[in-house]
Amino acid sequence: MSDLDHTLTNLDALVAYGLMDEASAEACGSVADTYAVAVTAEMAEVIKGGSPGVAAQFLPTANELQAHPAELSDPIGDEAHSPVAGIVHRHRDRVLFKIVGACPVYCRFCFRREMVGPGLGKTLTAPEIDAALDYIAAHTEVREVIFTGGDPLVLSARRIREIGTKVGAVPHIDVLRWHSRVPVVDPTRITDDLVEALVVAGKATFIAIHANHPDEFTPAARSACRRLIANGITLLSQSVLLHGVNDASVVLERLMRTFVGLGINPYYLHHGDLAPGTAHFRVPIARGLHLVGELRRRVSGLCQPVYVLDLPGGFAKVPLTDHAVREIGAGQYEIDDGCGQTHIY
């Protein structure tokens, strides 16, 4: 798309490419010292072309220095449910397999922002991968493995094939699901070799595509998504409701129509997690419910994701349109989890 052929990984590079001015970069210098920065060439060109909804997701700002008292370093409680390195077993029939601690881009609202990036993110060693595979094999109630991180599709096709084949060899695993931004933000990675590596004979392969604004879908991104589908991989959508990015009916409508038009099934619309320095992105639940209602009126059932909140502390996702959510005060809610326990949020 442009002459830029590499990822911008620091404030100086963002300024040099014209994505930030020097005053803004200076104001958020300590942000970049704390949280990783990376903007791929694909997204840099979209931002430079004038997309504030994409710029807000990837360019650091001084707002990230403002912490809310309720924010947590592990907002959805991964650590409490991690029996071995790399595995999170929060739900009976599925596990997260966190293979790598790096991403092609670093979202400014990331719920794992204190655990990913250079010097922070952990890529599993061979013995740790073996221990994780042993755990999966020993737990016959697990039917689905969700590869995450970081972003697992930053791995080479060889590594993806190797890990996918080993997980697919476990008899009780039916589904391999990969959560990734790569097809959208770095579509050149979606090579024929990588697509072939993702497909495991006799198993269902899904990729949950994370995108939050329709401008992210460049021609190359659309081509990458179609290539995955053409090879028998089912694509799902994952989005986060973000102030200044997609908290408008017209933007959500365009985003969901883009997903469906590409053959990507709308799956989750996440309420923003309580990650440090992300309060400026979080949309009030009442506003989110209004937007979901508007979406229901504007588009067909094919375009309807489930609006969910990942309860802090590892109590899993709750659909926010459910009867289990009750407003009890200004900005305060009672929420029942899947086990019938009530939480104040």
Short mmCIF file of the C-alpha atoms (twelve columns), coordinates in Angstrom:
data_MODEL
# 
_entry.id   MODEL 
# 
loop_
_atom_site.group_PDB 
_atom_site.id 
_atom_site.type_symbol 
_atom_site.label_atom_id 
_atom_site.label_alt_id 
_atom_site.label_comp_id 
_atom_site.label_asym_id 
_atom_site.label_seq_id 
_atom_site.Cartn_x 
_atom_site.Cartn_y 
_atom_site.Cartn_z 
_atom_site.pdbx_PDB_model_num 
ATOM 1   C CA . MET A 1   0.000   0.000   0.000  1 
ATOM 2   C CA . SER A 2   2.928   2.341   0.589  1 
ATOM 3   C CA . ASP A 3   6.689   2.668   0.542  1 
ATOM 4   C CA . LEU A 4   6.778   1.648   4.211  1 
ATOM 5   C CA . ASP A 5   7.930   -1.957  4.421  1 
ATOM 6   C CA . HIS A 6   8.359   -2.421  8.156  1 
ATOM 7   C CA . THR A 7   6.519   -2.049  11.448 1 
ATOM 8   C CA . LEU A 8   6.886   1.214   13.394 1 
ATOM 9   C CA . THR A 9   7.914   0.279   16.927 1 
ATOM 10  C CA . ASN A 10  8.713   3.515   18.756 1 
ATOM 11  C CA . LEU A 11  7.592   7.121   19.072 1 
ATOM 12  C CA . ASP A 12  10.427  8.485   16.923 1 
ATOM 13  C CA . ALA A 13  9.346   6.225   14.071 1 
ATOM 14  C CA . LEU A 14  5.719   7.323   14.428 1 
ATOM 15  C CA . VAL A 15  6.785   10.970  14.300 1 
ATOM 16  C CA . ALA A 16  9.111   10.403  11.340 1 
ATOM 17  C CA . TYR A 17  6.324   8.753   9.354  1 
ATOM 18  C CA . GLY A 18  3.922   11.579  10.138 1 
ATOM 19  C CA . LEU A 19  1.527   9.684   12.404 1 
ATOM 20  C CA . MET A 20  2.266   11.821  15.488 1 
ATOM 21  C CA . ASP A 21  3.669   15.277  16.091 1 
ATOM 22  C CA . GLU A 22  6.645   15.818  18.356 1 
ATOM 23  C CA . ALA A 23  4.609   17.464  21.126 1 
ATOM 24  C CA . SER A 24  2.227   14.491  21.340 1 
ATOM 25  C CA . ALA A 25  5.134   12.066  21.346 1 
ATOM 26  C CA . GLU A 26  6.858   13.953  24.138 1 
ATOM 27  C CA . ALA A 27  3.654   14.027  26.210 1 
ATOM 28  C CA . CYS A 28  3.326   10.246  26.150 1 
ATOM 29  C CA . GLY A 29  6.983   9.272   26.384 1 
ATOM 30  C CA . SER A 30  6.489   7.418   29.647 1 
ATOM 31  C CA . VAL A 31  3.547   5.517   28.114 1 
ATOM 32  C CA . ALA A 32  5.843   4.070   25.481 1 
ATOM 33  C CA . ASP A 33  8.348   3.201   28.208 1 
ATOM 34  C CA . THR A 34  5.653   1.144   29.965 1 
ATOM 35  C CA . TYR A 35  3.536   -0.369  27.177 1 
ATOM 36  C CA . ALA A 36  4.715   -1.751  23.851 1 
ATOM 37  C CA . VAL A 37  4.244   0.214   20.624 1 
ATOM 38  C CA . ALA A 38  3.869   -1.311  17.165 1 
ATOM 39  C CA . VAL A 39  1.993   -0.151  14.063 1 
ATOM 40  C CA . THR A 40  2.264   -2.310  10.947 1 
ATOM 41  C CA . ALA A 41  2.820   -0.788  7.514  1 
ATOM 42  C CA . GLU A 42  -0.763  -1.725  6.555  1 
ATOM 43  C CA . MET A 43  -2.286  0.147   9.501  1 
ATOM 44  C CA . ALA A 44  0.181   3.046   9.265  1 
ATOM 45  C CA . GLU A 45  -1.066  3.751   5.761  1 
ATOM 46  C CA . VAL A 46  -4.713  3.601   6.879  1 
ATOM 47  C CA . ILE A 47  -3.981  6.057   9.692  1 
ATOM 48  C CA . LYS A 48  -2.035  8.342   7.377  1 
ATOM 49  C CA . GLY A 49  -4.967  8.256   4.982  1 
ATOM 50  C CA . GLY A 50  -7.176  9.825   7.643  1 
ATOM 51  C CA . SER A 51  -8.890  7.243   9.836  1 
ATOM 52  C CA . PRO A 52  -9.221  8.510   13.421 1 
ATOM 53  C CA . GLY A 53  -10.975 5.277   14.402 1 
ATOM 54  C CA . VAL A 54  -7.881  3.271   13.480 1 
ATOM 55  C CA . ALA A 55  -5.408  5.855   14.815 1 
ATOM 56  C CA . ALA A 56  -7.044  5.775   18.258 1 
ATOM 57  C CA . GLN A 57  -6.472  2.038   18.530 1 
ATOM 58  C CA . PHE A 58  -2.735  2.027   17.870 1 
ATOM 59  C CA . LEU A 59  -1.189  5.452   18.581 1 
ATOM 60  C CA . PRO A 60  -0.173  6.075   22.222 1 
ATOM 61  C CA . THR A 61  -1.648  9.034   24.097 1 
ATOM 62  C CA . ALA A 62  -1.077  10.622  27.482 1 
ATOM 63  C CA . ASN A 63  -4.550  9.374   28.523 1 
ATOM 64  C CA . GLU A 64  -2.919  6.012   29.192 1 
ATOM 65  C CA . LEU A 65  -1.166  7.567   32.208 1 
ATOM 66  C CA . GLN A 66  -4.527  8.024   33.964 1 
ATOM 67  C CA . ALA A 67  -5.425  4.963   36.017 1 
ATOM 68  C CA . HIS A 68  -8.906  4.205   37.336 1 
ATOM 69  C CA . PRO A 69  -9.052  2.697   40.878 1 
ATOM 70  C CA . ALA A 70  -10.914 -0.391  39.592 1 
ATOM 71  C CA . GLU A 71  -8.342  -1.239  36.918 1 
ATOM 72  C CA . LEU A 72  -6.316  -4.431  37.297 1 
ATOM 73  C CA . SER A 73  -3.080  -5.810  35.872 1 
ATOM 74  C CA . ASP A 74  -4.909  -9.094  35.149 1 
ATOM 75  C CA . PRO A 75  -8.456  -7.825  34.558 1 
ATOM 76  C CA . ILE A 76  -10.091 -11.094 33.503 1 
ATOM 77  C CA . GLY A 77  -8.286  -13.344 35.993 1 
ATOM 78  C CA . ASP A 78  -6.072  -15.453 33.718 1 
ATOM 79  C CA . GLU A 79  -3.534  -16.204 36.424 1 
ATOM 80  C CA . ALA A 80  -6.075  -17.667 38.857 1 
ATOM 81  C CA . HIS A 81  -7.038  -20.270 36.245 1 
ATOM 82  C CA . SER A 82  -3.601  -21.178 34.889 1 
ATOM 83  C CA . PRO A 83  -2.688  -24.696 36.081 1 
ATOM 84  C CA . VAL A 84  0.475   -24.860 33.928 1 
ATOM 85  C CA . ALA A 85  2.397   -22.249 31.953 1 
ATOM 86  C CA . GLY A 86  0.475   -21.143 28.877 1 
ATOM 87  C CA . ILE A 87  -2.835  -22.789 29.770 1 
ATOM 88  C CA . VAL A 88  -5.903  -20.979 31.112 1 
ATOM 89  C CA . HIS A 89  -8.706  -23.384 32.046 1 
ATOM 90  C CA . ARG A 90  -11.657 -21.199 32.995 1 
ATOM 91  C CA . HIS A 91  -14.400 -23.181 31.240 1 
ATOM 92  C CA . ARG A 92  -14.920 -26.917 31.571 1 
ATOM 93  C CA . ASP A 93  -14.869 -27.815 27.872 1 
ATOM 94  C CA . ARG A 94  -12.194 -25.446 26.536 1 
ATOM 95  C CA . VAL A 95  -8.798  -23.990 27.362 1 
ATOM 96  C CA . LEU A 96  -6.767  -21.016 26.253 1 
ATOM 97  C CA . PHE A 97  -3.312  -21.915 24.964 1 
ATOM 98  C CA . LYS A 98  -1.135  -18.792 25.245 1 
ATOM 99  C CA . ILE A 99  1.831   -19.701 23.067 1 
ATOM 100 C CA . VAL A 100 3.505   -16.386 22.376 1 
ATOM 101 C CA . GLY A 101 3.706   -12.984 24.069 1 
ATOM 102 C CA . ALA A 102 4.169   -10.809 20.971 1 
ATOM 103 C CA . CYS A 103 1.723   -9.127  18.585 1 
ATOM 104 C CA . PRO A 104 2.009   -7.520  15.145 1 
ATOM 105 C CA . VAL A 105 0.359   -4.377  16.585 1 
ATOM 106 C CA . TYR A 106 -0.153  -3.277  20.201 1 
ATOM 107 C CA . CYS A 107 -3.657  -2.054  20.914 1 
ATOM 108 C CA . ARG A 108 -3.817  0.834   23.369 1 
ATOM 109 C CA . PHE A 109 -6.795  -0.818  25.138 1 
ATOM 110 C CA . CYS A 110 -5.310  -4.337  25.381 1 
ATOM 111 C CA . PHE A 111 -6.474  -6.322  28.420 1 
ATOM 112 C CA . ARG A 112 -3.113  -8.106  28.532 1 
ATOM 113 C CA . ARG A 113 -1.071  -4.950  27.969 1 
ATOM 114 C CA . GLU A 114 1.100   -5.588  31.045 1 
ATOM 115 C CA . MET A 115 1.919   -9.111  29.823 1 
ATOM 116 C CA . VAL A 116 2.721   -8.670  26.102 1 
ATOM 117 C CA . GLY A 117 5.440   -6.936  24.136 1 
ATOM 118 C CA . PRO A 118 9.247   -6.815  24.065 1 
ATOM 119 C CA . GLY A 119 10.636  -7.656  27.484 1 
ATOM 120 C CA . LEU A 120 7.164   -8.487  28.810 1 
ATOM 121 C CA . GLY A 121 5.633   -11.182 26.655 1 
ATOM 122 C CA . LYS A 122 6.482   -14.813 27.282 1 
ATOM 123 C CA . THR A 123 6.900   -17.242 24.406 1 
ATOM 124 C CA . LEU A 124 6.607   -20.791 25.687 1 
ATOM 125 C CA . THR A 125 9.687   -22.983 25.689 1 
ATOM 126 C CA . ALA A 126 9.599   -26.485 24.184 1 
ATOM 127 C CA . PRO A 127 9.270   -28.139 27.632 1 
ATOM 128 C CA . GLU A 128 6.449   -25.725 28.540 1 
ATOM 129 C CA . ILE A 129 4.621   -26.539 25.311 1 
ATOM 130 C CA . ASP A 130 4.997   -30.241 26.066 1 
ATOM 131 C CA . ALA A 131 3.618   -29.710 29.592 1 
ATOM 132 C CA . ALA A 132 0.663   -27.764 28.177 1 
ATOM 133 C CA . LEU A 133 -0.030  -30.536 25.657 1 
ATOM 134 C CA . ASP A 134 0.137   -33.114 28.454 1 
ATOM 135 C CA . TYR A 135 -2.432  -31.095 30.405 1 
ATOM 136 C CA . ILE A 136 -4.776  -30.953 27.414 1 
ATOM 137 C CA . ALA A 137 -4.393  -34.693 26.794 1 
ATOM 138 C CA . ALA A 138 -5.087  -35.505 30.452 1 
ATOM 139 C CA . HIS A 139 -8.316  -33.480 30.596 1 
ATOM 140 C CA . THR A 140 -10.776 -35.376 28.453 1 
ATOM 141 C CA . GLU A 141 -13.544 -32.868 29.185 1 
ATOM 142 C CA . VAL A 142 -11.694 -30.323 27.030 1 
ATOM 143 C CA . ARG A 143 -13.058 -30.307 23.470 1 
ATOM 144 C CA . GLU A 144 -11.769 -26.963 22.194 1 
ATOM 145 C CA . VAL A 145 -8.315  -25.345 22.285 1 
ATOM 146 C CA . ILE A 146 -8.160  -21.574 21.804 1 
ATOM 147 C CA . PHE A 147 -4.740  -20.356 20.666 1 
ATOM 148 C CA . THR A 148 -4.018  -16.851 21.878 1 
ATOM 149 C CA . GLY A 149 -1.232  -14.777 23.375 1 
ATOM 150 C CA . GLY A 150 -0.082  -12.252 22.226 1 
ATOM 151 C CA . ASP A 151 -1.072  -13.171 18.714 1 
ATOM 152 C CA . PRO A 152 -0.374  -16.783 17.742 1 
ATOM 153 C CA . LEU A 153 -0.307  -16.050 14.000 1 
ATOM 154 C CA . VAL A 154 2.983   -14.167 14.372 1 
ATOM 155 C CA . LEU A 155 4.542   -17.630 14.592 1 
ATOM 156 C CA . SER A 156 6.035   -19.208 11.494 1 
ATOM 157 C CA . ALA A 157 3.988   -21.617 9.428  1 
ATOM 158 C CA . ARG A 158 6.319   -24.376 10.586 1 
ATOM 159 C CA . ARG A 159 5.621   -23.698 14.272 1 
ATOM 160 C CA . ILE A 160 1.874   -23.347 13.678 1 
ATOM 161 C CA . ARG A 161 1.795   -26.650 11.806 1 
ATOM 162 C CA . GLU A 162 3.814   -28.385 14.494 1 
ATOM 163 C CA . ILE A 163 1.677   -27.172 17.408 1 
ATOM 164 C CA . GLY A 164 -1.618  -27.588 15.576 1 
ATOM 165 C CA . THR A 165 -0.730  -31.140 14.576 1 
ATOM 166 C CA . LYS A 166 0.145   -32.066 18.158 1 
ATOM 167 C CA . VAL A 167 -3.076  -30.596 19.546 1 
ATOM 168 C CA . GLY A 168 -5.069  -32.208 16.731 1 
ATOM 169 C CA . ALA A 169 -3.608  -35.589 17.637 1 
ATOM 170 C CA . VAL A 170 -5.404  -35.471 21.006 1 
ATOM 171 C CA . PRO A 171 -8.505  -37.648 20.398 1 
ATOM 172 C CA . HIS A 172 -10.990 -35.635 22.463 1 
ATOM 173 C CA . ILE A 173 -10.171 -32.265 20.833 1 
ATOM 174 C CA . ASP A 174 -12.751 -31.325 18.195 1 
ATOM 175 C CA . VAL A 175 -12.006 -27.639 17.590 1 
ATOM 176 C CA . LEU A 176 -8.842  -25.583 17.117 1 
ATOM 177 C CA . ARG A 177 -9.568  -21.872 17.382 1 
ATOM 178 C CA . TRP A 178 -6.984  -19.162 16.704 1 
ATOM 179 C CA . HIS A 179 -7.534  -15.583 17.943 1 
ATOM 180 C CA . SER A 180 -5.685  -13.077 15.791 1 
ATOM 181 C CA . ARG A 181 -5.411  -9.605  14.314 1 
ATOM 182 C CA . VAL A 182 -2.869  -10.747 11.712 1 
ATOM 183 C CA . PRO A 183 -5.215  -11.273 8.721  1 
ATOM 184 C CA . VAL A 184 -6.332  -7.632  9.018  1 
ATOM 185 C CA . VAL A 185 -3.316  -5.695  10.289 1 
ATOM 186 C CA . ASP A 186 -0.532  -7.701  8.618  1 
ATOM 187 C CA . PRO A 187 -2.210  -9.610  5.778  1 
ATOM 188 C CA . THR A 188 1.032   -10.423 3.946  1 
ATOM 189 C CA . ARG A 189 1.606   -13.058 6.633  1 
ATOM 190 C CA . ILE A 190 -1.380  -15.032 5.349  1 
ATOM 191 C CA . THR A 191 0.615   -17.061 2.852  1 
ATOM 192 C CA . ASP A 192 -0.438  -20.325 1.237  1 
ATOM 193 C CA . ASP A 193 2.001   -22.122 3.547  1 
ATOM 194 C CA . LEU A 194 0.496   -20.568 6.672  1 
ATOM 195 C CA . VAL A 195 -3.077  -21.291 5.564  1 
ATOM 196 C CA . GLU A 196 -2.147  -24.905 4.891  1 
ATOM 197 C CA . ALA A 197 -0.483  -25.140 8.304  1 
ATOM 198 C CA . LEU A 198 -3.670  -24.028 10.068 1 
ATOM 199 C CA . VAL A 199 -5.780  -26.848 8.660  1 
ATOM 200 C CA . VAL A 200 -5.633  -30.049 10.723 1 
ATOM 201 C CA . ALA A 201 -7.216  -33.124 9.175  1 
ATOM 202 C CA . GLY A 202 -10.324 -34.318 10.987 1 
ATOM 203 C CA . LYS A 203 -10.612 -31.208 13.158 1 
ATOM 204 C CA . ALA A 204 -12.624 -27.992 12.797 1 
ATOM 205 C CA . THR A 205 -10.452 -24.889 12.459 1 
ATOM 206 C CA . PHE A 206 -11.780 -21.457 13.396 1 
ATOM 207 C CA . ILE A 207 -10.091 -18.062 13.422 1 
ATOM 208 C CA . ALA A 208 -11.571 -15.253 15.503 1 
ATOM 209 C CA . ILE A 209 -10.653 -12.087 13.605 1 
ATOM 210 C CA . HIS A 210 -10.197 -9.082  15.898 1 
ATOM 211 C CA . ALA A 211 -11.206 -5.816  14.213 1 
ATOM 212 C CA . ASN A 212 -12.975 -2.769  15.631 1 
ATOM 213 C CA . HIS A 213 -13.437 -0.369  12.737 1 
ATOM 214 C CA . PRO A 214 -14.419 -0.948  9.096  1 
ATOM 215 C CA . ASP A 215 -11.426 1.083   7.871  1 
ATOM 216 C CA . GLU A 216 -9.163  -1.752  9.039  1 
ATOM 217 C CA . PHE A 217 -10.353 -3.875  6.121  1 
ATOM 218 C CA . THR A 218 -7.972  -2.841  3.375  1 
ATOM 219 C CA . PRO A 219 -8.059  -4.682  0.022  1 
ATOM 220 C CA . ALA A 220 -5.172  -6.877  1.231  1 
ATOM 221 C CA . ALA A 221 -7.002  -7.681  4.477  1 
ATOM 222 C CA . ARG A 222 -10.159 -8.626  2.582  1 
ATOM 223 C CA . SER A 223 -8.118  -10.856 0.286  1 
ATOM 224 C CA . ALA A 224 -6.449  -12.573 3.266  1 
ATOM 225 C CA . CYS A 225 -9.815  -13.294 4.898  1 
ATOM 226 C CA . ARG A 226 -11.237 -14.718 1.682  1 
ATOM 227 C CA . ARG A 227 -8.176  -16.928 1.264  1 
ATOM 228 C CA . LEU A 228 -8.682  -18.429 4.724  1 
ATOM 229 C CA . ILE A 229 -12.376 -19.101 4.052  1 
ATOM 230 C CA . ALA A 230 -11.612 -20.634 0.659  1 
ATOM 231 C CA . ASN A 231 -9.449  -23.205 2.445  1 
ATOM 232 C CA . GLY A 232 -12.218 -24.368 4.753  1 
ATOM 233 C CA . ILE A 233 -11.430 -22.203 7.801  1 
ATOM 234 C CA . THR A 234 -14.434 -20.659 9.536  1 
ATOM 235 C CA . LEU A 235 -13.962 -17.014 10.505 1 
ATOM 236 C CA . LEU A 236 -15.617 -15.361 13.514 1 
ATOM 237 C CA . SER A 237 -15.497 -11.717 14.564 1 
ATOM 238 C CA . GLN A 238 -14.264 -10.277 17.827 1 
ATOM 239 C CA . SER A 239 -14.584 -6.561  18.509 1 
ATOM 240 C CA . VAL A 240 -14.304 -4.299  21.534 1 
ATOM 241 C CA . LEU A 241 -16.749 -1.445  22.026 1 
ATOM 242 C CA . LEU A 242 -14.448 1.585   22.207 1 
ATOM 243 C CA . HIS A 243 -15.123 5.270   22.777 1 
ATOM 244 C CA . GLY A 244 -13.899 7.300   19.827 1 
ATOM 245 C CA . VAL A 245 -13.539 4.202   17.643 1 
ATOM 246 C CA . ASN A 246 -16.873 2.466   17.127 1 
ATOM 247 C CA . ASP A 247 -19.333 3.833   19.706 1 
ATOM 248 C CA . ALA A 248 -21.693 5.142   17.025 1 
ATOM 249 C CA . SER A 249 -24.538 3.249   15.373 1 
ATOM 250 C CA . VAL A 250 -23.379 4.008   11.854 1 
ATOM 251 C CA . VAL A 251 -19.846 2.716   12.546 1 
ATOM 252 C CA . LEU A 252 -21.042 -0.469  14.239 1 
ATOM 253 C CA . GLU A 253 -23.411 -1.071  11.346 1 
ATOM 254 C CA . ARG A 254 -20.611 -0.648  8.790  1 
ATOM 255 C CA . LEU A 255 -18.318 -2.911  10.819 1 
ATOM 256 C CA . MET A 256 -20.856 -5.736  11.121 1 
ATOM 257 C CA . ARG A 257 -21.877 -5.435  7.471  1 
ATOM 258 C CA . THR A 258 -18.192 -5.642  6.522  1 
ATOM 259 C CA . PHE A 259 -17.745 -8.821  8.551  1 
ATOM 260 C CA . VAL A 260 -20.827 -10.464 7.058  1 
ATOM 261 C CA . GLY A 261 -19.974 -9.330  3.534  1 
ATOM 262 C CA . LEU A 262 -16.631 -11.119 3.829  1 
ATOM 263 C CA . GLY A 263 -18.190 -14.278 5.247  1 
ATOM 264 C CA . ILE A 264 -17.008 -13.572 8.817  1 
ATOM 265 C CA . ASN A 265 -19.649 -14.537 11.395 1 
ATOM 266 C CA . PRO A 266 -20.257 -11.828 14.047 1 
ATOM 267 C CA . TYR A 267 -19.421 -13.397 17.401 1 
ATOM 268 C CA . TYR A 268 -18.528 -11.111 20.318 1 
ATOM 269 C CA . LEU A 269 -18.747 -7.387  20.951 1 
ATOM 270 C CA . HIS A 270 -16.748 -6.986  24.155 1 
ATOM 271 C CA . HIS A 271 -17.343 -4.350  26.790 1 
ATOM 272 C CA . GLY A 272 -13.922 -2.809  27.535 1 
ATOM 273 C CA . ASP A 273 -11.946 -4.637  30.215 1 
ATOM 274 C CA . LEU A 274 -10.553 -2.931  33.315 1 
ATOM 275 C CA . ALA A 275 -6.978  -2.829  32.022 1 
ATOM 276 C CA . PRO A 276 -4.667  -0.115  33.418 1 
ATOM 277 C CA . GLY A 277 -4.843  3.236   31.648 1 
ATOM 278 C CA . THR A 278 -7.810  2.347   29.424 1 
ATOM 279 C CA . ALA A 279 -10.685 4.241   31.109 1 
ATOM 280 C CA . HIS A 280 -10.858 6.744   28.233 1 
ATOM 281 C CA . PHE A 281 -11.852 3.888   25.903 1 
ATOM 282 C CA . ARG A 282 -14.581 2.345   28.035 1 
ATOM 283 C CA . VAL A 283 -18.166 3.074   27.030 1 
ATOM 284 C CA . PRO A 284 -20.808 3.128   29.809 1 
ATOM 285 C CA . ILE A 285 -22.821 -0.089  29.825 1 
ATOM 286 C CA . ALA A 286 -26.063 1.883   29.377 1 
ATOM 287 C CA . ARG A 287 -24.617 3.435   26.206 1 
ATOM 288 C CA . GLY A 288 -23.478 0.028   24.985 1 
ATOM 289 C CA . LEU A 289 -26.944 -1.422  25.480 1 
ATOM 290 C CA . HIS A 290 -28.425 1.482   23.532 1 
ATOM 291 C CA . LEU A 291 -26.009 0.913   20.643 1 
ATOM 292 C CA . VAL A 292 -26.748 -2.823  20.566 1 
ATOM 293 C CA . GLY A 293 -30.459 -2.002  20.457 1 
ATOM 294 C CA . GLU A 294 -29.858 0.382   17.571 1 
ATOM 295 C CA . LEU A 295 -27.861 -2.287  15.744 1 
ATOM 296 C CA . ARG A 296 -30.738 -4.733  16.158 1 
ATOM 297 C CA . ARG A 297 -33.071 -2.245  14.524 1 
ATOM 298 C CA . ARG A 298 -30.726 -1.332  11.668 1 
ATOM 299 C CA . VAL A 299 -29.402 -4.676  10.409 1 
ATOM 300 C CA . SER A 300 -30.436 -8.303  10.017 1 
ATOM 301 C CA . GLY A 301 -29.837 -11.137 12.461 1 
ATOM 302 C CA . LEU A 302 -26.730 -12.117 10.510 1 
ATOM 303 C CA . CYS A 303 -25.051 -8.919  11.739 1 
ATOM 304 C CA . GLN A 304 -25.717 -9.315  15.486 1 
ATOM 305 C CA . PRO A 305 -22.742 -10.057 17.786 1 
ATOM 306 C CA . VAL A 306 -23.282 -10.892 21.451 1 
ATOM 307 C CA . TYR A 307 -22.475 -7.906  23.700 1 
ATOM 308 C CA . VAL A 308 -20.476 -9.386  26.597 1 
ATOM 309 C CA . LEU A 309 -18.581 -8.369  29.708 1 
ATOM 310 C CA . ASP A 310 -15.694 -10.493 30.954 1 
ATOM 311 C CA . LEU A 311 -16.261 -10.345 34.697 1 
ATOM 312 C CA . PRO A 312 -13.142 -9.278  36.642 1 
ATOM 313 C CA . GLY A 313 -11.571 -12.034 38.696 1 
ATOM 314 C CA . GLY A 314 -11.969 -14.864 36.206 1 
ATOM 315 C CA . PHE A 315 -15.747 -15.367 36.485 1 
ATOM 316 C CA . ALA A 316 -16.124 -15.554 32.683 1 
ATOM 317 C CA . LYS A 317 -18.253 -13.728 30.144 1 
ATOM 318 C CA . VAL A 318 -21.804 -12.553 30.750 1 
ATOM 319 C CA . PRO A 319 -24.087 -11.323 27.932 1 
ATOM 320 C CA . LEU A 320 -24.951 -7.766  28.917 1 
ATOM 321 C CA . THR A 321 -28.355 -7.926  27.251 1 
ATOM 322 C CA . ASP A 322 -29.292 -10.788 29.565 1 
ATOM 323 C CA . HIS A 323 -31.677 -10.630 32.510 1 
ATOM 324 C CA . ALA A 324 -28.593 -11.345 34.656 1 
ATOM 325 C CA . VAL A 325 -27.582 -7.656  34.445 1 
ATOM 326 C CA . ARG A 326 -29.365 -5.117  36.654 1 
ATOM 327 C CA . GLU A 327 -28.517 -1.432  37.066 1 
ATOM 328 C CA . ILE A 328 -28.536 -0.489  40.759 1 
ATOM 329 C CA . GLY A 329 -27.099 3.031   40.570 1 
ATOM 330 C CA . ALA A 330 -25.381 5.497   38.308 1 
ATOM 331 C CA . GLY A 331 -22.812 3.404   36.460 1 
ATOM 332 C CA . GLN A 332 -23.143 0.515   38.939 1 
ATOM 333 C CA . TYR A 333 -24.560 -2.919  38.126 1 
ATOM 334 C CA . GLU A 334 -25.369 -6.258  39.715 1 
ATOM 335 C CA . ILE A 335 -24.296 -9.054  37.371 1 
ATOM 336 C CA . ASP A 336 -24.938 -12.779 37.814 1 
ATOM 337 C CA . ASP A 337 -22.227 -15.084 36.496 1 
ATOM 338 C CA . GLY A 338 -22.809 -18.495 34.941 1 
ATOM 339 C CA . CYS A 339 -22.667 -20.179 38.353 1 
ATOM 340 C CA . GLY A 340 -25.385 -17.980 39.845 1 
ATOM 341 C CA . GLN A 341 -23.066 -15.780 41.903 1 
ATOM 342 C CA . THR A 342 -23.780 -12.053 41.951 1 
ATOM 343 C CA . HIS A 343 -21.036 -9.476  41.383 1 
ATOM 344 C CA . ILE A 344 -21.031 -5.699  41.714 1 
ATOM 345 C CA . TYR A 345 -19.506 -3.997  38.675 1 
# 
